[in-house]
Amino acid sequence: MIQGIGLDVVELERIAHLDQRSNKFRERILSVTELQIYGTLSGHRKTEYLAGRFAAKEAFSKARGTGIGKECGFLDIEILSESNGRPVLYFKKDLVNGFVSITHTRTVAAAQVILVES
């Protein structure tokens, strides 16, 4: 049974602007492992990755019903990819029972999260 659904859309230009100003934005959003992956990317792909993770983490917090805050911070959420590229959600290092989908266009990144009861 579905426990929660979250959706978020973010403009790539906005994320690129925040990321270019300093490292602080990405360090507030991405886990250590995600930052390592980000570091292997180049050019526009970095912006897509950061924006996609931002949108997915916002969508997850919405699906939980908490939003981003004390109970659920950006660094509490981690999205890693399986060998086939499928993104997988972790919350406070525990695998999340649910699904995440991340997509991009030239101008936006979007993510949807569906949480399933255990």
WOWO-V746556 format. One record per residue. N is the residue number from 1. RES is the residue in one small letter. PHI is phi in radians with two decimals (999 if undefined). D_FIRST is the distance of its C-alpha to the first C-alpha in whole Angstrom. Layout:
n=N res=RES phi=PHI d_first=D_FIRST
n=N res=RES phi=PHI d_first=D_FIRST
This chain:
n=1 res=m phi=999 d_first=0
n=2 res=i phi=-1.28 d_first=4
n=3 res=q phi=-1.69 d_first=6
n=4 res=g phi=-2.97 d_first=9
n=5 res=i phi=-2.28 d_first=11
n=6 res=g phi=-2.35 d_first=15
n=7 res=l phi=-2.45 d_first=18
n=8 res=d phi=-2.58 d_first=22
n=9 res=v phi=-2.29 d_first=25
n=10 res=v phi=-2.40 d_first=28
n=11 res=e phi=-1.38 d_first=32
n=12 res=l phi=-1.07 d_first=33
n=13 res=e phi=-1.07 d_first=37
n=14 res=r phi=-1.11 d_first=36
n=15 res=i phi=-1.16 d_first=34
n=16 res=a phi=-1.05 d_first=37
n=17 res=h phi=-1.08 d_first=39
n=18 res=l phi=-1.12 d_first=38
n=19 res=d phi=-1.24 d_first=38
n=20 res=q phi=-1.27 d_first=41
n=21 res=r phi=-1.16 d_first=43
n=22 res=s phi=-2.98 d_first=42
n=23 res=n phi=-1.30 d_first=40
n=24 res=k phi=-1.03 d_first=38
n=25 res=f phi=-1.06 d_first=35
n=26 res=r phi=-1.13 d_first=34
n=27 res=e phi=-1.24 d_first=35
n=28 res=r phi=-1.44 d_first=32
n=29 res=i phi=-1.75 d_first=30
n=30 res=l phi=-1.68 d_first=30
n=31 res=s phi=-1.21 d_first=29
n=32 res=v phi=-1.00 d_first=32
n=33 res=t phi=-1.13 d_first=31
n=34 res=e phi=-1.12 d_first=30
n=35 res=l phi=-1.10 d_first=33
n=36 res=q phi=-1.11 d_first=35
n=37 res=i phi=-1.13 d_first=33
n=38 res=y phi=-0.92 d_first=34
n=39 res=g phi=-1.13 d_first=38
n=40 res=t phi=-1.49 d_first=38
n=41 res=l phi=-1.58 d_first=37
n=42 res=s phi=-2.34 d_first=40
n=43 res=g phi=0.94 d_first=40
n=44 res=h phi=-1.12 d_first=38
n=45 res=r phi=-1.08 d_first=35
n=46 res=k phi=-1.06 d_first=35
n=47 res=t phi=-1.12 d_first=34
n=48 res=e phi=-1.05 d_first=31
n=49 res=y phi=-1.11 d_first=30
n=50 res=l phi=-1.10 d_first=30
n=51 res=a phi=-1.14 d_first=29
n=52 res=g phi=-1.11 d_first=26
n=53 res=r phi=-1.16 d_first=25
n=54 res=f phi=-1.03 d_first=26
n=55 res=a phi=-1.09 d_first=24
n=56 res=a phi=-1.15 d_first=21
n=57 res=k phi=-1.21 d_first=21
n=58 res=e phi=-1.10 d_first=22
n=59 res=a phi=-1.09 d_first=18
n=60 res=f phi=-1.09 d_first=17
n=61 res=s phi=-1.12 d_first=18
n=62 res=k phi=-1.23 d_first=17
n=63 res=a phi=-1.11 d_first=13
n=64 res=r phi=-1.26 d_first=14
n=65 res=g phi=1.51 d_first=16
n=66 res=t phi=-1.87 d_first=19
n=67 res=g phi=1.22 d_first=21
n=68 res=i phi=-1.42 d_first=24
n=69 res=g phi=3.10 d_first=26
n=70 res=k phi=-1.04 d_first=27
n=71 res=e phi=-1.35 d_first=23
n=72 res=c phi=-2.63 d_first=22
n=73 res=g phi=-1.71 d_first=25
n=74 res=f phi=-0.96 d_first=26
n=75 res=l phi=-1.37 d_first=27
n=76 res=d phi=-1.34 d_first=24
n=77 res=i phi=-1.86 d_first=22
n=78 res=e phi=-2.33 d_first=23
n=79 res=i phi=-2.11 d_first=22
n=80 res=l phi=-2.02 d_first=24
n=81 res=s phi=-1.81 d_first=24
n=82 res=e phi=-1.26 d_first=24
n=83 res=s phi=-1.05 d_first=27
n=84 res=n phi=-1.52 d_first=26
n=85 res=g phi=1.69 d_first=25
n=86 res=r phi=-1.13 d_first=22
n=87 res=p phi=-1.31 d_first=21
n=88 res=v phi=-2.24 d_first=19
n=89 res=l phi=-1.66 d_first=18
n=90 res=y phi=-2.25 d_first=19
n=91 res=f phi=-2.18 d_first=19
n=92 res=k phi=0.88 d_first=23
n=93 res=k phi=1.31 d_first=23
n=94 res=d phi=-1.73 d_first=20
n=95 res=l phi=-1.08 d_first=18
n=96 res=v phi=-1.59 d_first=14
n=97 res=n phi=-1.46 d_first=11
n=98 res=g phi=3.03 d_first=10
n=99 res=f phi=-2.35 d_first=13
n=100 res=v phi=-2.32 d_first=16
n=101 res=s phi=-2.27 d_first=18
n=102 res=i phi=-2.17 d_first=22
n=103 res=t phi=-2.47 d_first=25
n=104 res=h phi=-2.41 d_first=28
n=105 res=t phi=-2.11 d_first=31
n=106 res=r phi=-1.12 d_first=35
n=107 res=t phi=-2.07 d_first=34
n=108 res=v phi=-2.40 d_first=30
n=109 res=a phi=-2.10 d_first=27
n=110 res=a phi=-2.41 d_first=24
n=111 res=a phi=-2.54 d_first=20
n=112 res=q phi=-2.26 d_first=17
n=113 res=v phi=-2.18 d_first=14
n=114 res=i phi=-2.12 d_first=10
n=115 res=l phi=-1.73 d_first=9
n=116 res=v phi=-2.04 d_first=6
n=117 res=e phi=-1.13 d_first=6
n=118 res=s phi=-1.32 d_first=9
